Amino acid sequence: MVSQTRALSSAVIFIKIEQIIPWLLPILLLSSRSMADFTVLTLGLIFLLKSSLEKSWKWCSEPWFRMSLLFWAYLLLVNAPISIDFADSFLHALFFIRWPLFAAALAYWLLSSVKYQRHLIMALMAVTFFIVFDTWWQYFFDKDLFGHLKIGQDRLTGPFSRPIPGIMLLRIMFIPLFAGLIFQSLKIPLRYILFTVMILSLGLLTIFVTGERMAFLLFVSGTSVISIGLWFEYPKLRIIISSGVFLLLGLLLATALFAPEMSNRTIFSLFLKLQDFASSDYGNVFNAAWYAWKENFILGSGFHTYKMVCEQLGVLAQMGMTCTHPHNLYLQIGAETGLVGLVLFVSLILFIYHAAMKSLIQAGAWYVCSLSFVVLSISFWPLIGGISILNNWVASLVWLGVGWVIAISSQYHRPHL
């Protein structure tokens, strides 16, 4: 009787968490770095407890999660012992598993039903619209609602203390486009297309005025992929889809003409940077990361040691630059974990793609497939501006995306929207 009572109490607690967390998740992950990390770790531990009490460990056998365990084992048993800073590498390696565990908790528990997916999208849209509104308020009035000032004339912070609203919106703004799967009112194709165009227009223009070049480039690329997905999903509505694409281009052109200083920062400076990339600041940072990797090419210098190795080599110091992160995910993984670690990490990503997209491709759900592809690709894109995705804050949004697309894949049963 006592054991039954405890089991019932645990079940009630887990149900309460299921009901509350999807509503709070966007705020918890976006409010601060420490809150995001606390949320990720806590939900992962609760998920382990739930799985233990219910003796439900089937999710552990998923190939992508087993691959994450293999990469984790490599970090702990091989990479950390040969690190130039064992204590730091071991500690960061130990806690790496919280990210895949967080994604698993979302995919196989917290977002496993359409009801909770709906709650997350509604909360995410509310937070997204607030960030957009606050960013535009700062653009027009120089100060956002919290008192944050512009950084010069061509960089915005929005509600954050750093110029990162664009990269934050990039990480979350494609997820609401899945709304057509779970909201009955958007099941009508024409209405869904108009909704998609509205969200993409809002994201494109807002990220444009933030001055974040890489975020803008990735959002444009994601929009292109999604437009192709719409084209294949709704062949009878291709004229409307094409009109929507031209509308997006027209809005962007009008905004660029209205704000030439942002055009110079977000668009033209990007092309100038790419034309002379090898000698640019990004090129120098990439070269420094490559030099750091070559120091320990096979096994790496140790997880979370890139900054230390970079400073020891002094490559950037000679150019008056400081070592932060390489602005390239795979160069950083290579430098810290070596060729072996990079192969394992890339394998993990490929397994995640497979878990998220296989059933969608088999069902011919091209639009949903394009959305999932975009969410994963912007998450693991090699070039990184601003915060590294190995940083707690951005990593929480990356693995939110992973958990989301895997949850959608496992719930998808229909061949078309």
N, C-alpha and C positions, 0 to 999 in steps of 0.2 A: 504493500500500500504506500509506504514511504517513497519507494523508488518510482512508483507511478505518479505520485504527487510532484516529485522533483522533475520528472520528465515532462509533466503537464506544464509546470511553471517555466521550464526552459523553453518549451514550445511557444508559450505565450510571449516570452521575452523576445524570441527570434522573430515572431510575427510582428511585434511592435517595431523592431528594428527595420524589418522589411517595409513597413508602412511609412516610416519616418525618413530613413536615410535617402531614398531617391529624391525627395523634396529638398533636402538640405545639402546634398552632395556638391552641386555647383558652387554654393557659397563656401562650403568647407574647403574645397580644393583651390578656390580662387582668392580667398580672403588674405591668406598669408602663407609663406613657405612653411613655417612651423606647424600651422594648423593643417596644411595639406599632408605633411609627413605624419603627423599624429593620426589623422583620419585613415590614411593608407595602412599604417601599422596596426591600428586598433581593429579595423574591419577585417584585416587578414587573420589576426589572432582569433577574433570571434568566429570567423568562418571555419578555422581549424577546430575550435571547440564544438561548433555545431556538427561538423562532420564526424567528430569523435563520438559525441553523444548519440547521434543517429546512425553511427556505423556506416556512413555513406562516403566512400572514398573513390567512387568511380571516376570522378574528375581527374584524379591523380594519374590515371592511365592515358589521358589525352596526350597524343604525341607532342604537341607544342609545349605542354607543361613538363613532360618528361625531359624534353630538350632543355628547358630552363633549369631543371635540376642538374642536368649534366654540366651545363655551363657554370652553375653555382658551385658544383663540386670541384670543377677545375680551378675556379677562383680561390677556393678555400684550401685545397690540398696540393695544388701545384704552383699557382701564381703567387699567392701570399707568402709561402715559405721562402721564395727566392726574391721577394720584394726588397727594394732599397730602404723601405720603411715598413717592416713587418706588421707592427701594431696597427698603423693606420690602414694599411691594405686589408689586413684580416678583418678589422672592424667594419669597413665599408663592404667588403665581400660578404661578410656574415649577414648584413642587412639587405643585400641585393635582392634576396628572394622575396622580400615584401612586395616588390612590384608585380611579378607574375602571380603571386598569391592574391594580391588585390584584384588583378584582372580576372582571376578564376572566381573570386568571391562575387564579382559583378556578373560574370557570364553564367555561372551555374547556381546562383542564389538570388542576389538582390535585383537583378534585371532579367530573371528567367521567365517572367510572365509579362504579357502585353500591358497589364494594368500598371506595373511598376515602371515599365519602359515609358508609358504615357506620362507618369508623374515626373520622371527625370527630364523628359523633353520640355514639359511645361515649365519646370523650374529653370532649366537651362536657357530657355527662350527669354524668361523674365530677366535673368542675370545678363544675358547677352544684350538685350535691348537697353539695359541700364548702362552697360559699358559703352555701347554705341552712343547713347544720349550724352553721357558724361564726357566722352571724347570729343564729340562735336561741340559741346558747350565750351570746353577748353579751347577748341580751335577758334571759335568766334570771340570768346571773351578773355582769352589768355590764361584763365584760371579755371580749374575744374570745380565741381561741387564740394570737394574736400579741401580746397585751397592749394592744390598742386599747380605749379606754374609750368608753362611751356619751357622746353629746353631749346633756347634759340627760337628761330622763326619757322623751323622745319621739322621739329621733333615734338611729339606729344607723349604725355604719360597717361592720360585718362585718369581713372581712379587709382592707379598704381603710383608708387614712388619712383619708378624707373620708366624709361621710354620703351615699354613692352606691351601696350594694349593691342598692337597689331598681331604680334606673335601669339598672344593669349587668345584673341578672337580666332586666329587661324586654327588653333588646336580644338576649338569647341564649336565653331559656327557651322560646320558641315553636318554635325549630328542632328540638329533639328530638321534637316531635310528628309530624314527617315520618317517624318510625321505622317506621310501618306500611307505608311504601312499600318499605322495603329490608331489613326483618328478617322472615324467614319466620314466626317464632313469633308475630308480631303481625298477620299477614294475616287471622286469624279476626276478623270484625267485632266480636263481643261483647268479645273480649279487647282489641281496639284501642280501643274506646270506654272500657273501664275504665282502660286505660293513660292515655288522654287526660284523663279525669276526675282521675286521681291527680296527673298533672303540673300541671294547672290548679289543683287544690286547693292543692298545695304552693306554687306561685307566688303565688297569691292571698293566702294567709295570711302568707307570708313578707314580701311587699312591704307588706302592711298594717301589720305591726309595725315596719317600717323608718321609718315616718312620712313617707314621700315621697309627697306628694299626687298630683302629676302622673303618676308612675310607676304608682301604684295605679289612678288613673282610666283610664289607657291599658290597663293589664292587664285591668281589668274590661271595657272596650270590646272588646279583642281576644278575650276569652273569649266575649263575646256573639256576635261574628261567627263564631267557630269553632263555637259551638253551633248556629248557623243552618246552617253548612256540613255538620255532622254530620246535622242534621235532613233535609236534601235528599239527602245521600249514602246514608243508610240508612233509607228510609221504613218498612221492616218492624220497625225497632227504635226507633221514636220514643218508646215508653213508657219504655224504658230510658234513652234520651237525656234525656228530661224528668226522670226520676228523678235522673239525674246532676246536672242543673242545680239541682234543688231541694236536693240534697246539698251542692253548692257554696255555695248561699245559706245553708243551715243551719249549715255550718261557719263561714262568715264571721260570721253573727249570733252564734253561740256565742263566737267569739273576741272580737267587739266588746263583748259583755257582760262577758267575763272581763277585758278590758283597756280600761276606759273612757277612760283617758288617751290611748291610741292612737286610739280612736274620735274623740275631740275633735280630735286633730291631723290624722289622715288623712282623715276623712270630714266632720265637722261644720265644721271650719275651712275646708274647701274650699268648702262651700256659702256660708259667710259671706263668703269672699273673692269668690265669683262675684256675690253679691248687690250688693256695692258695689265692683265691679271697677274702675270708672273712677278712683276715688280711692284704690285700694289701691296697695301698692308695685309690684305687677306692672303696674297701669294706668299708674303714673308712669314705669316703665321703658319701656313701649310708647310713651308719648307722647314720651319723650326720643329713642327710635329714629326716630319719625316726623319729629321736628324735624331730626334728623341727615340723614334721607333728603331732606327738602325742600331742604337746602342744595345738593345736587347731584342733582336728581331724575332726570335722564335717564341720565347716565353714572356717577353715584356718586362718592364721595370717594376711592375706591381700595380694593382688596382688603386686608382685615386692618387697616383704619384706623378702625373704628367707635369704639373706646375713645378714640382721640385726638380725633375730632370731638365725641364726647359730652362730653369734658372741656373742650374749647374753648368749647362752647356754655354749659356750666355749669348746665344745666337740673336735673340731679340734685343737684349740689352745693348748690343753694339749699334742697333738702329734706333735706340731711344724708345723701345716698346717694352711693355710688361707682359709677363706670362700669365694668362688666365686659363683659357681653354682653346683648343685648336680650331674652333668654328667648323669642325668636320668630325662627325660622330665616329666614323670608321677609322680615321687617323688616330683619334684619341683611344679607341678600343685597341687598335693595333699597338700603339706606343705603350699602353699600360698592361695589356694582356698578351701581346705577341701575336704571331701568325696563328698559332693554335687557338688562342682565345677568340681572335677575329673570325676564324672559320666556324667555331662553335656558336658565336653570337649571330652571324649571318644565317646559319642553319636554323637557329631559333626563330629568327624573323620569317624565314621561308615557311617554316611549320605554322607560324601564326597566319600568314597569308593563306595557306592551304586550309586551315581550320575555318577561316572566315569566309572563304570564297568558293570552295568546292561545291557545296550544295546549291549556291546561287547560280553558278555556271551550269550545273546539271539541270536546274529548273528553268534556265533561260531568263532569269530575272536580271536583265542587263542594267537597268537603272540602279537597282539596289546594289548590284555587283560593283558598278562604277563608284557609288558612294562609299562602299566598304574599302575599295581600292584607294580612293582618295584619302580617307581617314587614316589608313595605315601608311600610305606613302608620305604624307606630310609629317607623320609622326617619326618615321625613320629615315627621312631624307638626309643625305650625308652633310649638306651644307647647312650650318646653323648660324643664325645671327642672334646676338644678345646672349641669352642664357643657354648653357649646354643642356641637352635633354637628360644628362646624367645628374643634373641638379634636381633636388627634391621637388621643387615647385613645378617645373615643366614636366618632369617625369610622371608626376601624378596625373597630369592631363593626357600624356602619351598612353599610359596604361589604362586610363579611363576609356580612351578610344579603342584599345585592344579588347577590353572587356565588353564594350558595347557591340562591336562588329561580330564577335564570337557569339554573343547572346542573340543577336539578330539572326545569324546563320542557323543556330540551333532551333530557333522558333519559326523559321520560314518554311511553310508547307505548300504555298501556292505558286504556280509557275509565272503568274503575272500579278501586277498591282491591281 
